């Protein structure tokens, strides 16, 4: 997680979670994350791979320009991304994983801001599992924040979200299911906030059209499984 806001929400969620795979919905106290609520929203799992908005912060609703309640979350994304996102959301709900996504938002045409819709705007999205009823994870606590400075995101509604990179994190902290879109990575990299030192040491390795972020470590002299 690169953005301080997503790091803060994850830290609070993890504190409340304790030894459980996920905290209960009612364990989350809005007052403890008051500074994040404008960019936060909650998804409800209504079917195997169907997720809809249950609650949305005012800034989230303003950016999408919609009455989000009961709207499909996947409908906000391009068709090419929906299958992969559905897979990640299902794994979050079924396995208690945390999802960390990087993407680009394109904006709707605004006659008062010509040219604004031509540029993609980078964002980070974290999705955290919650138990609402019984023992089933059926709510997802989400936070979507620009990777550019807040005042660099124009006051215009989002037309479509595009996925650039996705990672799932197991409850033990291990990364699984990494995905990086190679054609979008270069345009995104210049607009990210400064990375943490341990992330900055990673190397980008390309194999054909696939791209990986490689971290040094493990047993010396062995590269199996990289």
N, C-alpha and C positions, 0 to 999 in steps of 0.2 A: 504494500500500500504506500503510495507516494504522498498523498495529500494529508495534511495534519488532521482534517476533519474526519476522514475515513479511519485514520489510525485511532482517533479519540473514540469514535463510536465502537470500533472493534474492541478496544481496551475495556470499555464499559460493559459491552455485551459479554465479554469473556469473564469479567469479574462477577457479573450476576449469574452466569452459567455455572461457575464452580466446577464440580466434578461431573455434572450432567452433560449429555450430548447437546442439549439446547435449553435455554431458560424458558420459562412460561411467559406468555404474552403479558400477563398481569404483573410479572416481576419487573418489567421495564417501567421506570418512573420518569415521566416526561420532564419533571423538574431537573433531573440529573443531566439531561442532554438538551436543555432549553436552547442553547446556542446553535444546535444542529437541526432543530425541528423544521425550519423553513425549507431545507433541502431534503428532508426525510419523507419516506412514504412506506406504507405497509401493503403487501400483496397477500391475497387470499388464494389458496389452491382450491379450485372448484372441481377439478377433474385431474386425470393422470398428468397431462401436460398443459393444462389450462390454468392460467394465473391472471387474476384481475385486481385492479386497484381497489383497496378497501378504504384507506385513508391517505391523504396527501397534504404535505405542507404547502403553504400559500405560494412560495416561490416555485415549487415544482409545478403546481397547477397553472401559475402564470406563464411559465416557460413553455408548457405544452399547449396553452391556450384552450384547454378543454375542461369540461366537468368530468374529472377523471374517475370518480367513483363508479365501479362496476365495469369500467372499460378494460379491454384486454391489454395486458402489458406487452405482449409480443407484437401487437398491431402497431406499436410505436417504432418498430425496427424494420429494416429492409427485409424482403422476402428471403434473401440468401442467408441471413443470419438467424432466422427464427428456429430452424431445426436444431442448430448447435446450442442456442440459448435454452430451448426447451429441454435439451439433454442436461445442461448444467443446472437448471432450476429443479428438475426432477431429482438429480443427485443431491442437491442441497436439502430438499424435503425428505428424501428417503434415507439418506446416510448422515445427515447432520453436518454436511460440509459447509464451509464459507466460500462464497463466490466473490472474486475480485476481477472486475472487468475494466478495460480501457477502451474508449471509443471516440467517435467523432459525431457531432451533431450538425446537421444542415438546417438552416433557418428558413422560415417562410418569407416570401416576397413581402417587403414593406416599402410602400411608396415614399415614406418619410425618411428611409435609410437605404438609398439605392446602393447596390453592390454588396450589402451586408450578407445577403443570402448566398453569395458566390463562394464564401469562405467556410471551411469546416472548423468547428470549435471543439477542442479536445476536452474530454471529461473522464473522471474516474467514478466507478460505481461499485459499492460493496453491498452484498446481500447476505443477511444473517438469518439463520433459522430460528423460529419460535414455535413453541407448543401452545395452542390456544384451548383445545378441548381434548379430554382424554390424554393419551400418550402419543398422539400423532402430530408431526410437524405439519401444520396447515396454514401458518402465517410466515411471511418473510419480511424482516425489517431491512429497509434499503436506504441508501444515501447516495445521491448523485450530485457531484460537485465539479465545476470547471477546473481543469489543470492550469489554465491561464489565471492571472489575477482576477478576482471577482469583478472588478470594474471593467475588464476587457471583454466580458460577455455582453453583447448588445441586448438592449431591451426589446427583443423580438421573440416570437414563439418558435418552438422547434417543429420542423417539418418531418425529419426522420433521423433516427439514430443508426449509426453504423459501428459494428464491432471490429476492433483492431486487435485486442488481445484478451484472453480469458484464462483464469487459473482457478482451480478449486483447491481449498486447503482443508485437510482432514482435521478433526478435533485435536490430534496430537501435533499439529503444526506442519505436517509434511505436505508438499505440493503434489498435486495430481492433475492429470488432464490439461497440460499446458497447451495453449493455442496462441499463435502470433500470426497476424496477417502481414506478409512481407511487403506488399505493395503500399500499405498505409503506414508502416512503421517509421519510414524515413521522414514523412511529413509530420508525424506526431512528435518525434524525438526533440525537435528544436523548440517545442512549446511546452515541454514538461517542466514542472517545478524541480528544483535541484533534488537529486536522488540521495538517499542515505548512503553513508560510506560503504557499508557492506554490499549494497546493490551496485554502487558505482564500479566495483572491482569486477563485475561480471563481463564476460566476453560474448559478443554476438557471433554465432557460427551459422553459416548458411549451407544448406545442401539442396541444390536445385531450387525449387520454389518454396522450400521450407526453411524456417529460421528458428534458432534456439538461443536462449540466454544461458550461458554456462558459468557456473560458480566454481571457483577453485576449492579443493578440499578432498576429503576421502583418503584412500590409501595411495601413497606415493608410487608413481610408476604405472598405475593402472588406469585405463580410460574406458574399460568395459561399461556399457550401459549409458554412456553420455548421450 
